[in-house]
Amino acid sequence: MTNKMKKFFIINIPYVVIGIYASKIPQAYRFMGGNDFSTKILNLTEGFSRAFESYLPSFYPSDLIIGLGIGALLRLIVYVRSKNAKKYRKGVEYGSARWGNAKDIEPFTDPKFENNVILTQTERLTMNSRPKNPKTARNKNVLIVGGSGSGKTRFWLKPNLMQCHSSYVVTDPKGYTY
């Protein structure tokens, strides 16, 4: 037996076992008294108590097929849940973050320099509210927080104000920015 087949059987054995023992559910339905669904529901406890008198699964062919179908359905649900479509970095170790570079922010910038908000010396963000690719549209609000003397005014505020391409709300509690 190859390694792939061995892995396949080991992964699916629990679902087969669950499917075989899930054959008790259709067996309980068969044991419920009555001819139509509404009367069978009234005798629900009677059917389940008769089905679970024995620990052995039901080997009645239709019960076994339905039970294995339940096991296969459970396996399908687990498979679909494991293949989630979230934006995770598949195949990359957890905690392998890295610093971004100019190539990473390139889709978010405008080729014309004047149409960008300056974020850092190498990174800019387009002021276009409807870029060619809608996935690259971003909020244009910027919050600058830093200690005194860290260059908030000199390196971010003044260069962006000098471009005069948008509206700004600037608060200066000390009143030194003119």
C-alpha positions as CSV (number, residue, x, y, z in Angstrom):
1,M,0.0,0.0,0.0
2,T,1.4,3.4,-1.0
3,N,1.9,6.2,1.5
4,K,-0.8,8.3,-0.2
5,M,-3.4,5.5,0.1
6,K,-2.4,4.9,3.7
7,K,-2.9,8.6,4.5
8,F,-6.3,8.6,2.7
9,F,-7.5,5.6,4.7
10,I,-6.3,7.0,8.1
11,I,-8.0,10.3,7.5
12,N,-11.3,8.8,6.4
13,I,-11.6,5.9,9.0
14,P,-13.4,8.1,11.6
15,Y,-16.0,9.2,9.0
16,V,-16.7,5.6,8.0
17,V,-17.1,4.6,11.7
18,I,-19.4,7.6,12.2
19,G,-21.3,6.6,9.1
20,I,-21.8,3.0,10.2
21,Y,-23.1,4.1,13.6
22,A,-25.2,6.8,12.0
23,S,-27.2,3.9,10.5
24,K,-29.0,3.9,13.9
25,I,-30.9,7.0,12.8
26,P,-32.7,5.5,9.8
27,Q,-33.2,2.3,11.9
28,A,-34.9,4.4,14.6
29,Y,-37.1,5.9,11.9
30,R,-38.1,2.4,10.7
31,F,-39.0,1.4,14.3
32,M,-41.2,4.4,14.9
33,G,-44.8,3.4,14.8
34,G,-47.2,4.9,12.2
35,N,-47.4,5.2,8.4
36,D,-46.9,8.9,7.7
37,F,-44.3,11.3,9.0
38,S,-46.5,13.1,11.5
39,T,-47.4,10.0,13.4
40,K,-43.8,8.7,13.2
41,I,-42.7,12.0,14.9
42,L,-45.1,11.3,17.7
43,N,-43.4,8.0,18.3
44,L,-39.9,9.4,18.1
45,T,-38.8,8.2,21.6
46,E,-40.1,4.7,21.0
47,G,-38.1,4.4,17.7
48,F,-34.9,5.6,19.2
49,S,-35.2,3.5,22.4
50,R,-35.7,0.3,20.3
51,A,-32.8,1.2,17.9
52,F,-30.4,1.9,20.7
53,E,-31.2,-1.3,22.7
54,S,-28.2,-2.8,21.0
55,Y,-24.7,-1.2,20.6
56,L,-24.3,-2.8,17.2
57,P,-25.0,-0.7,14.1
58,S,-27.8,-1.5,11.8
59,F,-26.8,-3.7,8.9
60,Y,-30.1,-3.3,7.1
61,P,-29.0,-2.2,3.5
62,S,-31.0,1.1,3.3
63,D,-30.0,2.0,6.9
64,L,-26.3,1.4,6.1
65,I,-26.5,3.4,2.9
66,I,-28.1,6.4,4.6
67,G,-25.6,6.1,7.5
68,L,-22.6,6.1,5.2
69,G,-24.2,9.0,3.4
70,I,-24.3,10.9,6.7
71,G,-20.6,10.1,7.2
72,A,-19.7,11.2,3.7
73,L,-21.7,14.5,4.2
74,L,-19.8,15.1,7.5
75,R,-16.5,14.5,5.7
76,L,-17.5,16.9,2.9
77,I,-18.4,19.6,5.5
78,V,-15.0,19.2,7.2
79,Y,-13.2,19.4,3.8
80,V,-15.1,22.5,2.8
81,R,-14.4,24.2,6.1
82,S,-10.7,23.3,5.9
83,K,-10.4,25.0,2.5
84,N,-11.5,28.4,3.6
85,A,-11.5,31.3,1.2
86,K,-10.1,33.9,3.6
87,K,-7.1,35.9,2.6
88,Y,-4.5,33.9,4.5
89,R,-1.0,33.4,3.1
90,K,-1.3,29.7,2.1
91,G,1.9,27.6,2.5
92,V,3.7,30.4,4.5
93,E,4.6,29.8,8.1
94,Y,2.6,31.7,10.7
95,G,4.5,34.8,12.0
96,S,6.6,35.2,8.8
97,A,5.6,38.9,8.4
98,R,8.0,41.3,6.6
99,W,8.2,45.0,6.1
100,G,6.5,46.3,2.9
101,N,8.4,48.0,0.2
102,A,7.7,50.3,-2.7
103,K,6.5,47.4,-4.9
104,D,3.8,46.4,-2.4
105,I,2.2,49.9,-2.3
106,E,2.6,50.5,-6.1
107,P,-1.0,49.5,-7.0
108,F,-2.3,52.2,-4.5
109,T,-0.3,55.1,-6.0
110,D,-1.0,57.4,-8.9
111,P,1.7,57.6,-11.6
112,K,1.4,61.4,-11.5
113,F,3.2,62.5,-8.4
114,E,1.0,65.5,-7.7
115,N,-2.2,63.3,-7.4
116,N,-0.9,61.5,-4.3
117,V,-0.9,62.0,-0.5
118,I,2.7,61.7,0.7
119,L,3.0,59.1,3.4
120,T,6.7,58.6,3.6
121,Q,9.7,59.3,1.4
122,T,9.0,56.3,-0.8
123,E,5.3,55.6,-0.2
124,R,2.3,57.6,-1.5
125,L,-1.5,57.0,-1.7
126,T,-3.6,58.1,-4.7
127,M,-6.1,60.9,-4.2
128,N,-8.3,59.4,-7.0
129,S,-11.5,58.3,-5.4
130,R,-12.2,55.9,-8.3
131,P,-9.0,54.1,-9.3
132,K,-8.9,51.8,-12.3
133,N,-8.9,48.7,-10.1
134,P,-11.6,49.1,-7.4
135,K,-9.8,46.8,-5.1
136,T,-7.1,49.4,-4.6
137,A,-9.5,52.2,-3.5
138,R,-8.6,53.3,0.0
139,N,-9.8,55.8,2.6
140,K,-7.9,59.0,2.3
141,N,-8.0,59.9,6.0
142,V,-4.6,60.1,7.7
143,L,-4.0,60.3,11.5
144,I,-0.4,61.3,12.4
145,V,0.6,60.5,15.9
146,G,4.1,61.0,17.3
147,G,6.1,62.4,20.1
148,S,7.3,66.0,20.3
149,G,10.1,66.7,17.8
150,S,9.5,63.6,15.8
151,G,8.9,65.6,12.6
152,K,5.1,65.4,12.2
153,T,4.9,68.9,10.9
154,R,8.1,69.1,8.9
155,F,8.0,65.7,7.2
156,W,4.3,65.1,6.7
157,L,2.1,68.1,7.1
158,K,4.1,70.8,5.3
159,P,4.9,68.7,2.2
160,N,1.2,67.7,1.8
161,L,-0.1,71.2,2.4
162,M,2.3,72.6,-0.2
163,Q,0.7,70.3,-2.8
164,C,-2.7,72.0,-2.3
165,H,-4.7,69.1,-3.8
166,S,-7.3,68.5,-1.1
167,S,-8.9,69.8,2.0
168,Y,-7.1,69.5,5.4
169,V,-8.2,69.8,9.0
170,V,-5.1,70.6,11.0
171,T,-5.3,70.9,14.8
172,D,-2.3,72.4,16.7
173,P,-3.0,72.6,20.4
174,K,0.2,74.7,21.1
175,G,-0.5,77.1,18.2
176,Y,3.0,77.0,16.7
177,T,1.9,76.0,13.2
178,Y,1.2,79.1,11.1
